[in-house]
Amino acid sequence: MTTFLDELCRALTGEEPGSFTLERDLDTGDPASPRLAARLTWNNPEEGTGQHTALDATCLDMVIDSDAVERFATAARALGLERALMLSGHGATFDAVRAAGARGVHLVFVYAHPRGARSKKPFARIYPVVNSYAFEGEAVARALPKRRWEELHMRVEADGHLAAIRDASGAQRASFGDLLRGLPLDRPAAYIGPGFEGQEPARHTYPFEGASLVVPGFPEIAISGVSFDYWVEVQPLDAGTRAEAFADLLFDWLADDD
Protein backbone atom coordinates (compact mmCIF):
# COMPACT_ATOMS: atom_id res chain seq x y z
CA MET A 1 0.00 0.00 0.00
CA THR A 2 1.34 3.42 -0.95
CA THR A 3 1.70 5.69 2.07
CA PHE A 4 2.03 9.45 2.35
CA LEU A 5 5.78 9.07 2.96
CA ASP A 6 6.09 7.05 -0.27
CA GLU A 7 4.26 9.82 -2.14
CA LEU A 8 6.47 12.45 -0.51
CA CYS A 9 9.68 10.65 -1.46
CA ARG A 10 8.40 10.22 -5.03
CA ALA A 11 7.55 13.93 -5.21
CA LEU A 12 10.99 14.88 -3.90
CA THR A 13 12.73 12.57 -6.36
CA GLY A 14 10.89 13.99 -9.38
CA GLU A 15 12.91 13.38 -12.52
CA GLU A 16 16.01 12.15 -10.67
CA PRO A 17 15.56 8.49 -9.69
CA GLY A 18 17.52 7.58 -6.58
CA SER A 19 18.14 11.17 -5.50
CA PHE A 20 16.05 10.56 -2.37
CA THR A 21 15.67 7.32 -0.47
CA LEU A 22 13.48 6.54 2.52
CA GLU A 23 13.91 4.07 5.39
CA ARG A 24 10.93 3.64 7.72
CA ASP A 25 10.24 2.41 11.25
CA LEU A 26 13.85 2.32 12.42
CA ASP A 27 14.77 0.74 15.76
CA THR A 28 16.70 3.26 17.88
CA GLY A 29 17.58 0.92 20.72
CA ASP A 30 16.35 3.59 23.17
CA PRO A 31 13.49 2.43 25.45
CA ALA A 32 12.33 6.06 25.87
CA SER A 33 11.64 6.36 22.14
CA PRO A 34 12.16 2.95 20.56
CA ARG A 35 11.34 3.71 16.93
CA LEU A 36 11.90 6.52 14.44
CA ALA A 37 9.17 7.09 11.86
CA ALA A 38 11.57 7.52 8.93
CA ARG A 39 15.03 8.54 7.78
CA LEU A 40 15.21 10.48 4.54
CA THR A 41 18.49 10.47 2.62
CA TRP A 42 19.25 13.04 -0.06
CA ASN A 43 21.95 11.70 -2.35
CA ASN A 44 23.10 15.17 -3.32
CA PRO A 45 25.92 15.00 -5.91
CA GLU A 46 27.12 18.47 -4.94
CA GLU A 47 27.80 17.31 -1.37
CA GLY A 48 29.44 14.03 -2.38
CA THR A 49 27.69 12.04 0.35
CA GLY A 50 24.13 11.42 1.40
CA GLN A 51 22.44 13.95 3.69
CA HIS A 52 20.39 12.17 6.36
CA THR A 53 17.29 13.73 7.92
CA ALA A 54 14.92 12.32 10.52
CA LEU A 55 11.36 12.63 9.24
CA ASP A 56 8.06 12.30 11.10
CA ALA A 57 4.60 12.49 9.54
CA THR A 58 2.66 10.76 12.33
CA CYS A 59 1.00 14.11 13.19
CA LEU A 60 0.05 14.85 9.60
CA ASP A 61 -3.66 14.97 10.39
CA MET A 62 -3.48 16.46 13.86
CA VAL A 63 -1.93 19.33 15.81
CA ILE A 64 1.63 18.56 16.91
CA ASP A 65 2.01 18.58 20.71
CA SER A 66 5.12 18.81 22.86
CA ASP A 67 5.10 15.10 23.75
CA ALA A 68 5.27 14.17 20.07
CA VAL A 69 8.19 16.55 19.56
CA GLU A 70 10.09 15.11 22.54
CA ARG A 71 9.58 11.50 21.40
CA PHE A 72 10.67 12.29 17.86
CA ALA A 73 13.70 14.33 18.95
CA THR A 74 14.82 11.55 21.30
CA ALA A 75 14.52 8.94 18.54
CA ALA A 76 16.39 11.13 16.06
CA ARG A 77 19.26 11.77 18.47
CA ALA A 78 19.46 8.07 19.36
CA LEU A 79 20.27 7.42 15.69
CA GLY A 80 22.73 10.32 15.53
CA LEU A 81 20.53 12.44 13.26
CA GLU A 82 20.93 16.16 13.93
CA ARG A 83 18.58 17.26 11.14
CA ALA A 84 14.96 16.56 12.04
CA LEU A 85 11.67 17.49 10.34
CA MET A 86 8.10 17.08 11.62
CA LEU A 87 5.19 17.53 9.22
CA SER A 88 1.62 18.56 9.99
CA GLY A 89 -1.42 19.89 8.20
CA HIS A 90 -2.85 21.38 11.40
CA GLY A 91 -0.03 23.33 13.03
CA ALA A 92 1.44 22.89 16.51
CA THR A 93 0.69 23.93 20.06
CA PHE A 94 2.67 26.73 21.66
CA ASP A 95 4.44 24.21 23.93
CA ALA A 96 5.34 22.13 20.88
CA VAL A 97 6.85 25.17 19.17
CA ARG A 98 8.98 25.82 22.26
CA ALA A 99 10.02 22.17 22.51
CA ALA A 100 10.93 22.06 18.81
CA GLY A 101 13.13 25.13 19.19
CA ALA A 102 14.86 23.67 22.23
CA ARG A 103 15.43 20.25 20.62
CA GLY A 104 16.43 21.47 17.15
CA VAL A 105 13.36 20.07 15.39
CA HIS A 106 12.12 21.95 12.32
CA LEU A 107 8.32 22.05 11.96
CA VAL A 108 6.83 22.16 8.47
CA PHE A 109 3.14 22.93 7.90
CA VAL A 110 0.98 22.65 4.80
CA TYR A 111 -2.68 23.54 5.30
CA ALA A 112 -5.75 22.88 3.25
CA HIS A 113 -6.64 26.21 1.64
CA PRO A 114 -9.18 27.99 3.91
CA ARG A 115 -11.49 28.65 0.96
CA GLY A 116 -11.80 24.92 0.31
CA ALA A 117 -13.29 23.97 -3.04
CA ARG A 118 -13.57 27.66 -4.00
CA SER A 119 -9.79 27.81 -4.30
CA LYS A 120 -8.09 26.70 -7.50
CA LYS A 121 -5.04 25.78 -5.42
CA PRO A 122 -6.04 23.33 -2.67
CA PHE A 123 -3.00 23.75 -0.40
CA ALA A 124 -1.38 26.75 1.23
CA ARG A 125 1.13 28.04 3.73
CA ILE A 126 -0.47 30.26 6.34
CA TYR A 127 1.45 32.40 8.79
CA PRO A 128 0.81 35.32 11.14
CA VAL A 129 1.26 38.93 10.08
CA VAL A 130 1.40 41.06 13.22
CA ASN A 131 -0.47 44.36 13.15
CA SER A 132 0.51 45.37 16.70
CA TYR A 133 1.56 43.88 20.01
CA ALA A 134 1.73 45.03 23.61
CA PHE A 135 3.33 43.95 26.86
CA GLU A 136 0.59 43.87 29.48
CA GLY A 137 0.93 44.91 33.11
CA GLU A 138 -0.01 47.67 35.54
CA ALA A 139 3.45 49.25 35.62
CA VAL A 140 4.54 48.56 32.05
CA ALA A 141 3.83 52.06 30.70
CA ARG A 142 5.94 53.66 33.46
CA ALA A 143 8.82 51.17 33.21
CA LEU A 144 10.71 53.08 30.50
CA PRO A 145 10.68 56.53 28.89
CA LYS A 146 9.11 56.64 25.42
CA ARG A 147 12.45 56.75 23.60
CA ARG A 148 13.75 53.71 25.46
CA TRP A 149 10.53 51.82 24.67
CA GLU A 150 11.08 52.59 21.00
CA GLU A 151 14.62 51.24 21.26
CA LEU A 152 13.41 48.11 23.06
CA HIS A 153 10.77 47.41 20.41
CA MET A 154 13.37 47.83 17.66
CA ARG A 155 15.63 45.33 19.44
CA VAL A 156 12.81 42.83 19.96
CA GLU A 157 11.58 43.08 16.37
CA ALA A 158 15.09 42.68 14.98
CA ASP A 159 15.66 39.43 16.89
CA GLY A 160 12.74 37.97 18.81
CA HIS A 161 14.95 35.42 20.55
CA LEU A 162 16.76 38.18 22.47
CA ALA A 163 13.59 39.01 24.41
CA ALA A 164 12.91 36.42 27.13
CA ILE A 165 9.83 35.97 29.31
CA ARG A 166 11.06 34.66 32.69
CA ASP A 167 9.14 33.53 35.74
CA ALA A 168 9.85 34.52 39.34
CA SER A 169 12.59 31.88 39.65
CA GLY A 170 14.38 33.26 36.61
CA ALA A 171 13.50 30.28 34.39
CA GLN A 172 12.71 31.18 30.80
CA ARG A 173 9.09 30.47 29.83
CA ALA A 174 9.31 31.71 26.25
CA SER A 175 11.08 34.07 23.88
CA PHE A 176 9.27 36.71 21.85
CA GLY A 177 10.08 34.60 18.79
CA ASP A 178 8.31 31.61 20.41
CA LEU A 179 5.20 33.75 20.90
CA LEU A 180 5.15 34.75 17.24
CA ARG A 181 5.50 31.17 16.02
CA GLY A 182 2.87 29.94 18.47
CA LEU A 183 0.07 32.32 17.45
CA PRO A 184 -3.15 30.41 16.63
CA LEU A 185 -3.76 30.23 12.89
CA ASP A 186 -7.33 28.89 12.98
CA ARG A 187 -9.08 32.26 13.02
CA PRO A 188 -11.13 32.52 9.78
CA ALA A 189 -12.12 36.14 10.44
CA ALA A 190 -8.44 37.08 10.46
CA TYR A 191 -7.41 35.67 7.08
CA ILE A 192 -5.89 37.99 4.50
CA GLY A 193 -4.88 37.31 0.93
CA PRO A 194 -6.80 36.83 -2.33
CA GLY A 195 -10.48 36.50 -1.49
CA PHE A 196 -10.14 37.65 2.13
CA GLU A 197 -10.05 41.43 1.71
CA GLY A 198 -11.38 43.67 4.49
CA GLN A 199 -10.87 41.29 7.39
CA GLU A 200 -10.35 42.65 10.91
CA PRO A 201 -7.29 41.38 12.76
CA ALA A 202 -7.63 38.67 15.41
CA ARG A 203 -6.36 39.15 18.96
CA HIS A 204 -4.51 36.64 21.10
CA THR A 205 -3.10 37.18 24.58
CA TYR A 206 -0.51 35.01 26.27
CA PRO A 207 -0.97 35.26 30.07
CA PHE A 208 2.26 35.45 32.07
CA GLU A 209 1.25 36.38 35.61
CA GLY A 210 4.24 37.19 37.81
CA ALA A 211 6.67 37.14 34.89
CA SER A 212 9.31 39.57 33.67
CA LEU A 213 10.44 40.74 30.25
CA VAL A 214 14.22 40.49 29.96
CA VAL A 215 15.98 42.16 27.02
CA PRO A 216 19.77 42.68 27.01
CA GLY A 217 20.67 46.32 27.60
CA PHE A 218 17.35 47.17 29.29
CA PRO A 219 16.06 46.88 32.86
CA GLU A 220 13.90 43.89 33.73
CA ILE A 221 10.20 44.77 33.33
CA ALA A 222 7.35 43.09 35.24
CA ILE A 223 4.59 41.95 32.87
CA SER A 224 1.34 39.99 33.16
CA GLY A 225 1.05 38.97 29.52
CA VAL A 226 1.75 39.74 25.86
CA SER A 227 -1.07 40.60 23.41
CA PHE A 228 -0.98 40.44 19.63
CA ASP A 229 -3.34 41.84 16.99
CA TYR A 230 -2.62 39.97 13.77
CA TRP A 231 -3.89 38.61 10.50
CA VAL A 232 -3.27 35.19 9.02
CA GLU A 233 -1.65 35.44 5.59
CA VAL A 234 -2.70 32.77 3.08
CA GLN A 235 -0.04 31.84 0.52
CA PRO A 236 -1.40 29.31 -2.03
CA LEU A 237 1.05 26.62 -3.13
CA ASP A 238 1.50 25.43 -6.70
CA ALA A 239 0.91 21.77 -5.91
CA GLY A 240 -1.83 19.36 -6.86
CA THR A 241 -1.39 16.99 -3.91
CA ARG A 242 -0.43 17.41 -0.27
CA ALA A 243 2.71 15.33 -0.77
CA GLU A 244 3.83 17.63 -3.61
CA ALA A 245 3.16 20.70 -1.46
CA PHE A 246 5.27 19.33 1.40
CA ALA A 247 7.97 18.22 -1.04
CA ASP A 248 8.35 21.76 -2.40
CA LEU A 249 8.83 23.20 1.11
CA LEU A 250 11.11 20.38 2.23
CA PHE A 251 13.34 20.65 -0.82
CA ASP A 252 13.85 24.38 -0.24
CA TRP A 253 14.74 23.73 3.41
CA LEU A 254 17.08 20.85 2.61
CA ALA A 255 18.83 22.87 -0.08
CA ASP A 256 19.30 25.92 2.17
CA ASP A 257 20.13 24.11 5.43
CA ASP A 258 23.76 24.11 6.44
Secondary structure, DSSP 8 states (H G I E B T S, - for coil): ---HHHHHHHHHHTTSTTSEEEEEEEE-S-TTS-EEEEEEEEE-TTTSSEEEEEEE-TTTTS-B-HHHHHHHHHHHHHTT---EEEEESS-B-HHHHHHHHHHT-EEEE-EE-TTGGG-SS-EEEEEEEEEEEEEE-TTHHHHS-HHHHHHHHHHHHH-GGG-EEE-TTS-EEEEHHHHHHTS----GGGEESTT-TT---EEEEEEEEEEEEE-TTS--EEEEEEEEEEEEEEEE-S-SSHHHHHHHHHHHHHHH--
